Amino acid sequence: MEENKILIKNEISNEEIKYLIYTIRGKQVMLDSDVAMLYHYETKKINQAVKRNIERFPERFCFQLTEEELEIMWSQIVTTSKLEDNK
């Protein structure tokens, strides 16, 4: 088994997927690591595939976060995690 492998759930509910979607630049987006997890693939390989086929991924569909966007996204994750812990 490769050391880069991550533990993945066999099934994920629509409710759980909802918490993997963030609003950035007025668009609903998912992180590359979350897409990789959903497709049972490694994040590194997802990013390599995108780079090899960049013409298939226009910026409106696939973009890199700025530092500020990354901070906002992480604050959303922390807030969501706290809400989930309180259920």
Contacts in CASP RR format, 6 or more apart in sequence:
PFRMAT RR
TARGET T0000
AUTHOR 0000-0000-0000
METHOD contacts of the structure
MODEL  1
MEENKILIKNEISNEEIKYLIYTIRGKQVMLDSDVAMLYHYETKKINQAV
KRNIERFPERFCFQLTEEELEIMWSQIVTTSKLEDNK
4 42 0 8 1.000
4 44 0 8 1.000
5 42 0 8 1.000
6 37 0 8 1.000
6 42 0 8 1.000
8 37 0 8 1.000
8 40 0 8 1.000
12 38 0 8 1.000
17 38 0 8 1.000
19 80 0 8 1.000
19 84 0 8 1.000
20 30 0 8 1.000
20 31 0 8 1.000
20 34 0 8 1.000
20 38 0 8 1.000
21 28 0 8 1.000
21 29 0 8 1.000
21 30 0 8 1.000
22 28 0 8 1.000
22 29 0 8 1.000
22 30 0 8 1.000
22 31 0 8 1.000
22 73 0 8 1.000
22 76 0 8 1.000
23 29 0 8 1.000
24 65 0 8 1.000
24 69 0 8 1.000
24 72 0 8 1.000
24 73 0 8 1.000
25 63 0 8 1.000
25 69 0 8 1.000
27 60 0 8 1.000
31 73 0 8 1.000
32 43 0 8 1.000
32 46 0 8 1.000
32 47 0 8 1.000
32 50 0 8 1.000
33 43 0 8 1.000
35 46 0 8 1.000
36 42 0 8 1.000
36 43 0 8 1.000
36 45 0 8 1.000
36 46 0 8 1.000
39 46 0 8 1.000
50 57 0 8 1.000
50 62 0 8 1.000
65 73 0 8 1.000
END
